[in-house]
Amino acid sequence: MNKIVDKPLLLKGKFADANKFRPLPPPVGKWPYNLDIGEVEPAIAGKENELVFHMVGDTGSAKDLSFQRLLAQQLIKQAKVGENRPQFLYHLGDIVYDHGEKDEYPAQFFKPFEDYPGPIFSIPGNHDAEINLLNESPYQSLDGYMDVFCDSRQRYVKFSEGSERKSMIQPNVYWTLNTSVATIIGLYGNVAKFGVITDEQKQWFIEELKRHALDMDGKVLIVCLHQSPFSADLNHGSSLAMIEFLDSAYKAAGVKPDIVFSGHVHNYQRFIRSYPDGTRTPYIVAGAGGYALLHPLAKEGDQMISTDSDLFKDVKLEKYCFEQYGFLKIRIVRTETKLSLIGEYYTIPLNAKYDTDFDATLYDRFEILLKQSEMTLC
């Protein structure tokens, strides 16, 4: 029996939506689109040497919401019970399927996450930005997303059907969350299957990388985007557009992130990319958030894939899970001698049932140690 491939891949063939694009809504905040976490939750800002948060993508599902509800139940449980409770959730996009409509937000976002105790931040996914041309009420790309996540002030959302969760005040669809121990840069890849980044956003990203470099000792640099740069799955595969965008921005800024997170692909994959200068950067796919269909990984010898790109030669798939739903818990700790990021990936048991008492299972754990701008993978 052929083994699962141990590196990223490209899907062969042409894709009609590979270059799709929808105009971006105007930002609600001022350049450089930064938000300090203390503006949303002062208590989090008060913990200067530790940050704990959840991360997951692709929780929406217009077809079957049962998996999403199981996962949301565990996120809420972890955030309320036990040690090292996550202080917020960072969503990696595709919150609402299939076309980002406002009337889908109550079922796909507000109801399942109503009891999540912390703030919920996000970047948009391709489905959040799509438009349903058959909708009786015409709307623009990301109209619903902007009302929920990019409001000018926090307030109740009119179309939430009575939810007590207020809108978020992210300054733009691409933006940076500043905390005492981490800089989290969120990018927006538009509606294309493999992502499209505007020149304006690219220049902004380069400037954000440079800005972080001025304060990089003592902070982890995290980059988040929806469309996965590297993937070994059979539904999306890797995005050359995102790899080339990131590489060119790193080169222009002279800065690379400590870790990169993405969604889009409905499974979990942890890659390690080795660079010529000796640094090794994890690229994590965490898109098994609840969409009804999970994406399998390819096996060696599959005629519909290619692994020959030079961009893949120093990238290795270290861990994966494509048969269960799951989410990440990230903990960043700073002491006098080191800065560490500990990632834990939890899966939902296959026989789990909603409103029963069960715990998500720890499936994978990784750690990054940083000291004086140097990184070690454990």
C-alpha positions as CSV (number, residue, x, y, z in Angstrom):
1,M,0.0,0.0,0.0
2,N,1.3,3.4,-1.0
3,K,2.3,5.7,1.9
4,I,1.1,9.3,2.5
5,V,3.4,11.8,0.8
6,D,5.8,13.5,3.2
7,K,6.1,16.8,1.4
8,P,3.8,19.5,-0.1
9,L,2.3,18.9,-3.5
10,L,0.7,20.7,-6.5
11,L,-2.6,19.5,-8.1
12,K,-2.3,19.0,-11.8
13,G,-4.8,20.7,-14.1
14,K,-6.4,24.2,-14.5
15,F,-8.8,25.8,-12.0
16,A,-11.5,28.2,-13.1
17,D,-11.3,30.2,-9.9
18,A,-7.5,30.4,-9.6
19,N,-7.5,34.1,-10.4
20,K,-10.9,35.2,-9.1
21,F,-10.9,38.6,-7.3
22,R,-13.4,40.8,-5.5
23,P,-12.6,44.4,-4.5
24,L,-11.7,44.9,-0.9
25,P,-14.0,47.0,1.4
26,P,-12.5,50.2,2.7
27,P,-10.7,49.9,6.1
28,V,-12.5,51.2,9.2
29,G,-9.2,52.0,11.0
30,K,-6.2,54.0,10.2
31,W,-2.9,52.8,8.6
32,P,-1.0,50.7,9.6
33,Y,-4.1,48.8,10.7
34,N,-2.8,47.7,14.1
35,L,-5.0,46.8,17.1
36,D,-3.6,46.5,20.6
37,I,-5.2,43.7,22.5
38,G,-5.7,45.9,25.5
39,E,-8.2,48.0,23.5
40,V,-10.5,44.9,23.5
41,E,-9.6,43.1,26.7
42,P,-7.4,45.0,29.2
43,A,-7.1,41.8,31.4
44,I,-5.1,40.1,28.6
45,A,-2.8,43.0,28.1
46,G,-2.1,42.9,31.9
47,K,-0.5,39.5,31.6
48,E,2.8,40.7,30.2
49,N,4.7,37.5,30.0
50,E,2.2,34.9,28.9
51,L,-0.4,34.6,26.2
52,V,-2.8,31.6,25.6
53,F,-5.2,31.4,22.7
54,H,-7.2,29.1,20.4
55,M,-6.7,28.9,16.7
56,V,-8.8,27.2,14.0
57,G,-10.2,27.7,10.6
58,D,-13.1,26.7,8.4
59,T,-15.7,26.3,11.2
60,G,-18.6,27.2,9.0
61,S,-20.8,24.7,7.1
62,A,-24.0,25.3,5.3
63,K,-24.6,21.5,4.9
64,D,-24.2,20.0,8.4
65,L,-23.4,22.0,11.5
66,S,-23.1,19.1,13.9
67,F,-19.3,18.8,13.6
68,Q,-18.9,22.6,14.1
69,R,-21.0,22.4,17.3
70,L,-18.9,19.6,18.7
71,L,-15.8,21.6,18.2
72,A,-17.2,24.8,19.5
73,Q,-18.3,23.0,22.6
74,Q,-14.7,21.9,23.3
75,L,-13.3,25.3,22.6
76,I,-15.7,26.8,25.2
77,K,-14.9,24.0,27.7
78,Q,-11.2,24.6,27.4
79,A,-11.6,28.4,27.7
80,K,-13.7,28.0,30.9
81,V,-12.1,25.1,32.8
82,G,-8.7,24.0,33.9
83,E,-5.2,25.6,33.8
84,N,-3.7,27.7,31.0
85,R,-7.2,28.7,29.8
86,P,-7.2,30.3,26.3
87,Q,-7.9,34.0,26.5
88,F,-9.2,34.4,23.0
89,L,-9.9,32.6,19.7
90,Y,-8.1,33.6,16.5
91,H,-10.1,32.3,13.5
92,L,-8.3,31.5,10.3
93,G,-11.2,32.2,7.9
94,D,-14.2,30.6,6.3
95,I,-16.5,31.5,9.2
96,V,-19.7,31.4,7.0
97,Y,-20.3,29.2,4.0
98,D,-20.9,29.3,1.1
99,H,-21.1,33.0,0.3
100,G,-20.6,35.1,3.5
101,E,-24.3,36.1,3.8
102,K,-25.5,37.9,6.8
103,D,-28.4,35.6,7.4
104,E,-26.0,32.7,7.8
105,Y,-24.1,34.3,10.7
106,P,-26.6,33.4,13.4
107,A,-26.4,29.6,12.7
108,Q,-22.8,29.3,11.7
109,F,-21.1,31.8,14.1
110,F,-23.2,33.5,16.8
111,K,-25.1,30.4,18.1
112,P,-22.2,27.9,18.3
113,F,-19.8,30.5,19.8
114,E,-22.2,32.4,22.0
115,D,-20.7,31.0,25.2
116,Y,-17.1,31.4,24.2
117,P,-15.9,33.6,27.1
118,G,-13.1,35.5,25.3
119,P,-12.9,37.8,22.3
120,I,-12.9,36.2,18.8
121,F,-10.5,37.7,16.2
122,S,-10.2,36.6,12.6
123,I,-9.1,37.0,9.1
124,P,-11.6,36.4,6.2
125,G,-11.6,33.3,4.2
126,N,-12.5,32.9,0.5
127,H,-16.1,31.8,1.4
128,D,-16.6,34.8,3.7
129,A,-15.8,37.1,0.8
130,E,-17.9,35.3,-1.9
131,I,-21.2,36.7,-3.2
132,N,-24.4,34.8,-3.8
133,L,-25.7,36.2,-7.0
134,L,-29.1,34.6,-6.4
135,N,-29.7,36.3,-3.1
136,E,-32.8,38.5,-3.2
137,S,-30.9,41.3,-1.4
138,P,-27.8,42.4,-3.3
139,Y,-24.7,42.9,-1.2
140,Q,-21.0,43.5,-1.6
141,S,-18.1,41.2,-0.8
142,L,-17.5,40.9,3.0
143,D,-20.5,43.0,4.0
144,G,-21.4,40.6,6.7
145,Y,-17.8,40.1,7.8
146,M,-17.2,43.8,8.2
147,D,-20.3,44.3,10.4
148,V,-19.2,41.4,12.7
149,F,-15.4,41.8,12.8
150,C,-14.5,45.3,11.5
151,D,-16.9,47.6,13.2
152,S,-16.0,51.1,14.3
153,R,-17.0,50.3,17.9
154,Q,-18.2,47.2,19.8
155,R,-22.0,46.8,19.7
156,Y,-24.7,44.2,19.3
157,V,-25.0,43.0,15.7
158,K,-28.5,43.6,14.2
159,F,-28.6,40.3,12.2
160,S,-27.3,38.1,15.1
161,E,-30.8,37.1,16.2
162,G,-30.3,38.3,19.7
163,S,-26.7,37.2,20.4
164,E,-25.0,38.8,23.4
165,R,-21.6,38.7,21.5
166,K,-20.7,42.2,20.3
167,S,-18.9,43.2,17.1
168,M,-15.1,43.2,16.9
169,I,-13.1,46.4,16.1
170,Q,-10.4,45.0,13.8
171,P,-9.2,48.0,11.6
172,N,-9.2,46.2,8.3
173,V,-9.5,42.8,6.6
174,Y,-5.7,42.6,6.8
175,W,-4.4,43.8,10.1
176,T,-2.0,43.2,13.0
177,L,-2.9,42.2,16.6
178,N,-0.3,43.5,19.0
179,T,0.3,41.8,22.4
180,S,3.0,41.9,25.0
181,V,4.6,38.6,23.8
182,A,3.5,38.2,20.2
183,T,2.9,40.2,17.0
184,I,0.1,38.4,15.0
185,I,-0.1,39.6,11.4
186,G,-3.3,38.6,9.5
187,L,-3.4,38.6,5.7
188,Y,-6.4,38.4,3.3
189,G,-6.1,36.2,0.3
190,N,-9.5,37.2,-1.4
191,V,-11.8,34.6,-3.1
192,A,-9.3,32.8,-5.4
193,K,-8.7,29.1,-4.7
194,F,-4.9,29.7,-4.3
195,G,-5.2,33.3,-3.0
196,V,-4.5,36.8,-4.5
197,I,-2.7,39.5,-2.6
198,T,-2.9,43.1,-3.8
199,D,0.3,45.2,-4.2
200,E,-1.0,47.6,-1.5
201,Q,-1.4,44.7,0.9
202,K,2.0,43.4,0.1
203,Q,3.7,46.7,0.8
204,W,1.8,46.9,4.1
205,F,2.9,43.4,5.0
206,I,6.6,44.3,4.2
207,E,6.3,47.4,6.5
208,E,4.8,45.3,9.3
209,L,7.6,42.8,9.1
210,K,10.1,45.6,9.3
211,R,8.3,47.2,12.2
212,H,8.3,43.9,14.1
213,A,12.1,43.6,13.5
214,L,12.6,46.7,15.6
215,D,11.1,44.9,18.6
216,M,11.7,41.3,17.8
217,D,13.6,40.3,20.9
218,G,11.0,39.3,23.4
219,K,8.2,38.8,21.0
220,V,7.1,35.9,18.7
221,L,6.3,36.9,15.1
222,I,3.2,35.0,13.8
223,V,1.8,35.3,10.3
224,C,-1.7,34.0,9.5
225,L,-3.4,33.6,6.2
226,H,-6.3,31.6,4.9
227,Q,-5.1,29.9,1.7
228,S,-2.4,27.4,2.8
229,P,1.1,27.9,1.3
230,F,2.0,24.3,1.7
231,S,-0.4,21.3,1.7
232,A,-0.3,17.7,0.8
233,D,-4.1,17.3,0.4
234,L,-6.1,16.2,-2.7
235,N,-8.6,19.0,-2.7
236,H,-6.5,22.2,-2.7
237,G,-2.9,21.3,-2.7
238,S,-0.2,24.0,-2.1
239,S,-0.5,27.6,-3.2
240,L,2.4,28.7,-5.3
241,A,0.9,32.2,-5.3
242,M,1.1,32.4,-1.5
243,I,4.6,30.8,-1.3
244,E,6.0,33.3,-3.8
245,F,4.2,36.2,-2.1
246,L,5.6,35.3,1.3
247,D,9.1,34.7,0.0
248,S,9.3,37.9,-1.8
249,A,8.0,39.9,1.2
250,Y,10.5,38.2,3.5
251,K,13.3,39.1,1.2
252,A,12.2,42.7,0.8
253,A,11.8,43.1,4.6
254,G,14.8,41.1,5.6
255,V,12.6,39.4,8.2
256,K,10.9,35.9,8.4
257,P,8.2,35.0,10.9
258,D,8.7,32.4,13.6
259,I,5.6,30.4,12.6
260,V,2.9,30.6,9.9
261,F,-0.7,29.4,10.3
262,S,-3.4,28.8,7.7
263,G,-6.7,27.2,7.1
264,H,-8.6,26.6,3.8
265,V,-7.6,22.9,3.7
266,H,-10.0,20.9,5.9
267,N,-7.4,18.9,7.9
268,Y,-4.3,19.3,10.1
269,Q,-0.8,19.4,8.7
270,R,2.4,20.5,10.3
271,F,5.3,21.2,8.0
272,I,8.8,22.3,8.8
273,R,10.6,24.5,6.2
274,S,14.4,24.8,6.3
275,Y,16.0,28.0,4.9
276,P,19.5,28.4,3.6
277,D,20.4,30.6,6.6
278,G,19.8,27.7,8.9
279,T,16.4,28.8,10.3
280,R,13.5,26.3,10.4
281,T,10.0,27.6,10.3
282,P,6.8,25.6,11.1
283,Y,3.9,26.1,8.6
284,I,0.7,24.8,10.2
285,V,-2.6,24.0,8.5
286,A,-5.5,24.0,10.9
287,G,-8.7,24.0,8.8
288,A,-10.6,21.0,10.3
289,G,-12.9,23.3,12.2
290,G,-16.2,21.8,11.3
291,Y,-17.0,21.9,7.6
292,A,-18.8,18.7,6.8
293,L,-16.2,17.3,4.4
294,L,-12.6,16.7,5.5
295,H,-9.8,16.6,2.9
296,P,-7.7,13.5,2.6
297,L,-3.9,13.6,1.9
298,A,-2.4,12.2,-1.2
299,K,-0.4,9.0,-1.5
300,E,2.8,8.4,-3.2
301,G,2.4,7.5,-6.9
302,D,-0.9,9.5,-7.4
303,Q,-0.9,10.6,-11.0
304,M,-2.9,13.8,-10.2
305,I,-0.2,15.4,-8.1
306,S,3.3,16.8,-8.5
307,T,5.9,17.2,-5.8
308,D,8.7,18.4,-8.1
309,S,8.7,22.1,-7.3
310,D,12.1,23.5,-6.1
311,L,10.0,25.4,-3.5
312,F,9.3,22.0,-1.8
313,K,12.8,20.6,-1.6
314,D,13.4,21.9,1.9
315,V,9.8,21.4,3.3
316,K,8.8,18.2,5.2
317,L,5.5,17.1,6.4
318,E,6.1,16.2,10.1
319,K,2.6,15.4,11.4
320,Y,-1.0,15.2,10.0
321,C,-4.6,14.3,10.8
322,F,-7.3,14.2,8.1
323,E,-9.9,11.9,9.6
324,Q,-10.9,13.9,12.7
325,Y,-11.9,17.5,13.4
326,G,-9.6,19.5,15.6
327,F,-8.2,22.9,16.8
328,L,-5.0,24.4,18.1
329,K,-4.2,25.8,21.6
330,I,-1.2,28.1,21.5
331,R,0.7,29.1,24.6
332,I,3.5,31.7,24.5
333,V,5.6,32.2,27.7
334,R,8.5,34.7,28.3
335,T,11.0,34.3,31.1
336,E,14.3,36.1,31.8
337,T,16.2,33.6,29.7
338,K,13.9,32.5,26.9
339,L,10.7,32.9,24.9
340,S,8.8,29.8,24.0
341,L,5.7,29.0,21.9
342,I,4.0,25.7,22.7
343,G,1.4,24.4,20.2
344,E,-1.1,21.7,21.0
345,Y,-3.5,20.2,18.5
346,Y,-6.6,18.6,19.9
347,T,-9.0,16.3,18.0
348,I,-12.7,15.5,18.5
349,P,-13.3,11.7,19.2
350,L,-15.0,10.0,16.3
351,N,-17.8,8.8,18.5
352,A,-18.4,12.1,20.3
353,K,-22.0,13.4,20.7
354,Y,-23.1,16.9,21.3
355,D,-24.1,17.9,24.8
356,T,-22.3,14.9,26.4
357,D,-19.3,15.2,28.7
358,F,-16.2,14.4,26.8
359,D,-12.7,15.9,26.3
360,A,-10.9,16.6,23.1
361,T,-7.8,14.4,22.7
362,L,-4.3,15.8,22.5
363,Y,-3.0,14.7,19.1
364,D,0.2,16.7,18.4
365,R,2.5,19.0,20.4
366,F,5.4,21.1,19.2
367,E,7.5,23.8,20.8
368,I,9.6,26.7,19.5
369,L,12.3,28.2,21.8
370,L,13.6,31.7,21.0
371,K,16.5,33.4,22.6
372,Q,18.1,36.6,21.4
373,S,16.4,36.2,18.0
374,E,17.4,32.6,17.6
375,M,15.0,29.7,17.2
376,T,15.1,26.1,18.1
377,L,12.5,23.5,17.3
378,C,11.8,20.9,20.0
